[in-house]
Amino acid sequence: MDDYGRPLPPCARSWFAHLARTAAGSARLDVRPLNVVNDTSDPSLSFGQQLLPKGEPLPMAEHGRYAYLLDTDGFTSAYKLQQLLATNSLVLHHRSPWRAYYYDAIEKFVHVVPLWRSSRDDVLRLLGWLETHDALAQRIARNGQHFACEHLTQPGRLCYWQRAIELYAKFQAYTPSLARRPRAFPLDALNIMCRIRDAPVVCYYNVKLGAEGPPPGYVCEKPIDRDAGRFEVCAYQGAQPPAL
């Protein structure tokens, strides 16, 4: 719902792609979906019957050439928001039912410019307003970049997970161990990596080991080609699983 209780489109990406094709939106917006759903019976895409034309991917490194970047959720929160914030371009972020762990720390008109506050097409009016308030737009962009580089990093994420686990632990009446969770692994050695296998890009969790090898009790398998010390799978096989 917007600030007046009116319903918003179910799929932001489809809506903004549709808006970019209207007479009012074509002069200000360039939004094209990368994966077009041609199933016109899909009720989750209110603009599916228009068969929006498919766009071409834009490398993240090229996003910084634009003064304004529009963040659009799909059917969950968009992971790329933290990447867009780091570009030093002004990020326009729409109201969404989805949440990422850092959303509560993002301030409106401090780190991002909020959309869908008064209507579903308020982005067009806001772009016009920002063009007459360029100093403010640049300040918000710098704030967003500082926030991303300061907090949305691997150390920042690990800190969040540690705090979250510690808070959850206070509600537990037992001491968890690796006896029933052999795939658990210390967070400081866990990484996220993407690489190309054949045609698609596959993302998976993996671990990077130092010269000392895996921690006591762990056995690592499936070494990754051309990346010494990195494995796809590590599992605890010790006789006495330690407490987490």
C-alpha positions in Angstrom: 0.0 0.0 0.0 1.1 3.6 -0.6 0.8 6.3 2.0 -2.9 6.7 1.1 -3.7 3.0 1.5 -3.9 2.3 -2.3 -2.6 -1.1 -3.5 0.7 -1.2 -5.4 1.6 -3.5 -8.3 2.5 -7.1 -7.3 5.7 -7.1 -9.3 7.8 -3.9 -9.2 10.0 -5.0 -12.1 7.1 -5.6 -14.5 5.4 -2.3 -13.4 8.5 -0.1 -13.9 9.2 -1.8 -17.3 5.6 -1.0 -18.3 5.9 2.6 -17.0 9.1 3.1 -19.1 7.0 2.3 -22.2 4.4 4.9 -21.6 4.5 8.4 -23.1 5.3 10.0 -19.7 7.8 7.4 -18.7 9.8 6.8 -21.9 11.6 10.1 -21.6 12.9 9.4 -18.1 13.0 5.7 -17.5 15.0 2.8 -19.1 13.8 -0.4 -17.5 13.7 -3.7 -19.3 13.4 -7.2 -17.8 16.1 -9.7 -18.5 13.8 -12.7 -18.1 10.4 -12.2 -19.8 7.6 -14.4 -18.6 5.3 -15.1 -21.5 2.7 -17.0 -19.5 -0.1 -14.5 -19.7 -2.1 -16.5 -17.2 0.4 -15.9 -14.5 -1.6 -13.8 -11.9 1.5 -12.5 -10.2 2.4 -10.4 -13.3 -0.3 -7.8 -13.8 1.4 -6.6 -16.9 2.3 -10.0 -18.3 -0.2 -9.7 -21.2 1.9 -6.9 -22.6 4.8 -9.3 -23.2 7.5 -6.7 -22.2 10.5 -6.8 -24.5 13.6 -8.5 -23.0 16.6 -6.3 -22.3 20.3 -7.0 -22.3 22.3 -7.3 -19.0 24.3 -4.3 -18.0 27.6 -5.0 -16.1 27.5 -3.6 -12.6 30.7 -1.7 -13.4 28.8 0.3 -16.0 25.9 1.3 -13.6 28.0 4.1 -12.2 27.8 6.0 -15.5 24.2 6.9 -14.6 23.2 9.7 -12.1 20.1 7.8 -10.9 19.7 4.0 -10.5 16.3 2.3 -9.9 16.3 -0.6 -7.5 13.5 -3.1 -8.3 12.5 -6.1 -6.3 11.2 -9.3 -8.0 9.5 -11.9 -5.8 11.9 -11.3 -3.0 14.2 -8.5 -2.0 16.8 -7.6 -4.6 20.3 -8.5 -3.7 21.7 -5.9 -6.0 20.6 -2.9 -3.8 23.8 -3.1 -1.8 25.8 -3.1 -5.0 23.9 -0.1 -6.4 24.5 1.8 -3.2 28.3 1.4 -3.6 28.3 3.0 -7.1 28.0 6.6 -5.9 24.9 7.0 -8.1 21.7 8.1 -6.4 19.5 5.0 -5.7 15.7 5.2 -6.0 14.2 2.4 -3.8 10.5 1.6 -3.9 8.2 0.5 -1.0 8.3 -3.3 -0.7 7.0 -6.1 1.5 10.4 -7.8 1.3 13.1 -7.1 3.8 16.9 -7.5 3.9 18.8 -7.5 7.1 20.1 -4.0 6.7 16.9 -2.2 5.6 16.1 -0.8 9.0 19.5 1.1 8.9 18.7 2.8 5.6 17.2 6.2 6.0 14.9 7.8 3.4 16.4 10.9 1.7 19.7 10.2 3.5 20.9 7.0 1.8 18.2 6.5 -0.8 15.2 8.3 -2.3 12.0 6.4 -1.5 9.3 5.6 -4.2 5.7 4.6 -4.1 4.9 7.0 -1.2 2.1 9.0 -2.9 1.4 6.9 -6.1 2.8 4.1 -8.2 4.2 6.6 -10.8 5.7 9.1 -8.3 9.2 8.2 -9.7 8.5 10.5 -12.6 7.8 13.5 -10.4 10.7 12.7 -8.1 13.2 12.6 -11.0 12.1 16.1 -12.1 12.4 17.3 -8.5 15.9 15.8 -8.1 17.1 17.6 -11.3 16.4 20.9 -9.5 18.1 19.7 -6.3 21.3 18.3 -7.6 23.4 19.1 -4.5 21.0 17.2 -2.4 21.0 14.3 -4.9 24.8 14.1 -4.8 24.9 14.2 -1.0 22.4 11.3 -0.8 24.5 9.3 -3.3 27.6 9.8 -1.3 25.8 8.8 1.9 24.6 5.7 0.3 28.0 4.8 -1.0 29.6 5.4 2.5 26.9 3.2 4.1 27.5 0.3 1.7 31.3 0.5 1.9 31.2 0.8 5.7 28.6 -1.8 6.6 27.6 -4.0 3.6 30.9 -5.9 3.5 31.8 -9.5 4.4 33.1 -8.4 7.9 29.8 -6.5 8.3 27.7 -9.4 7.4 29.6 -11.8 9.6 29.2 -9.3 12.5 25.5 -9.3 11.9 25.3 -13.1 11.9 27.3 -13.3 15.0 25.1 -10.8 16.8 21.9 -12.6 15.5 23.2 -16.0 16.6 24.2 -14.7 20.0 20.7 -13.2 20.5 19.0 -16.4 19.4 21.2 -18.4 21.7 19.8 -16.6 24.7 16.4 -18.2 24.0 17.7 -21.7 23.7 17.4 -24.2 26.6 20.0 -26.6 25.3 23.6 -26.4 24.0 23.8 -27.0 20.3 26.7 -29.0 18.8 27.8 -30.4 15.5 26.6 -33.9 16.3 23.5 -33.4 14.2 24.9 -30.6 12.0 28.1 -32.0 10.4 28.0 -29.5 7.5 28.2 -26.4 9.8 31.4 -24.5 9.4 33.1 -21.6 11.1 31.8 -18.3 9.7 35.3 -16.7 9.4 36.2 -19.3 6.8 33.0 -19.2 4.8 32.8 -17.4 1.5 30.3 -17.0 -1.3 31.7 -17.4 -4.8 30.3 -17.5 -8.4 31.9 -19.1 -11.4 30.9 -20.1 -14.9 30.3 -23.8 -15.4 29.5 -24.4 -19.1 26.9 -21.7 -19.8 25.1 -20.7 -16.6 26.7 -18.9 -13.7 26.5 -21.1 -10.6 26.7 -19.6 -7.1 27.5 -21.8 -4.1 28.9 -21.6 -0.7 32.5 -22.7 -0.3 35.4 -22.4 2.1 38.9 -21.0 1.8 41.5 -22.8 3.9 44.9 -21.4 4.9 48.2 -23.2 5.0 47.2 -24.9 8.3 44.3 -26.7 6.5 40.8 -27.3 7.8 40.0 -26.9 11.5 40.4 -30.0 13.8 37.8 -32.6 13.0 36.9 -31.3 9.6 37.4 -33.0 6.2 37.2 -31.0 3.0 36.3 -32.4 -0.4 35.8 -31.3 -4.0 38.7 -28.9 -4.5 38.0 -26.0 -6.9 40.1 -25.9 -10.0 42.7 -23.1 -10.3 42.0 -21.9 -6.7 44.4 -23.6 -4.3 43.0 -24.1 -0.8 39.3 -23.6 -1.7 36.8 -26.5 -1.5 33.1 -26.8 -2.2 32.3 -29.2 0.7 33.7 -29.4 4.2 32.1 -31.5 6.9 32.8 -32.3 10.5 33.8 -35.9 11.1 35.4 -35.7 14.5 34.6 -38.2 17.3 33.5 -35.5 19.8 31.6 -32.7 18.0 32.4 -29.4 19.7 29.7 -27.0 20.8 29.0 -24.2 18.3 
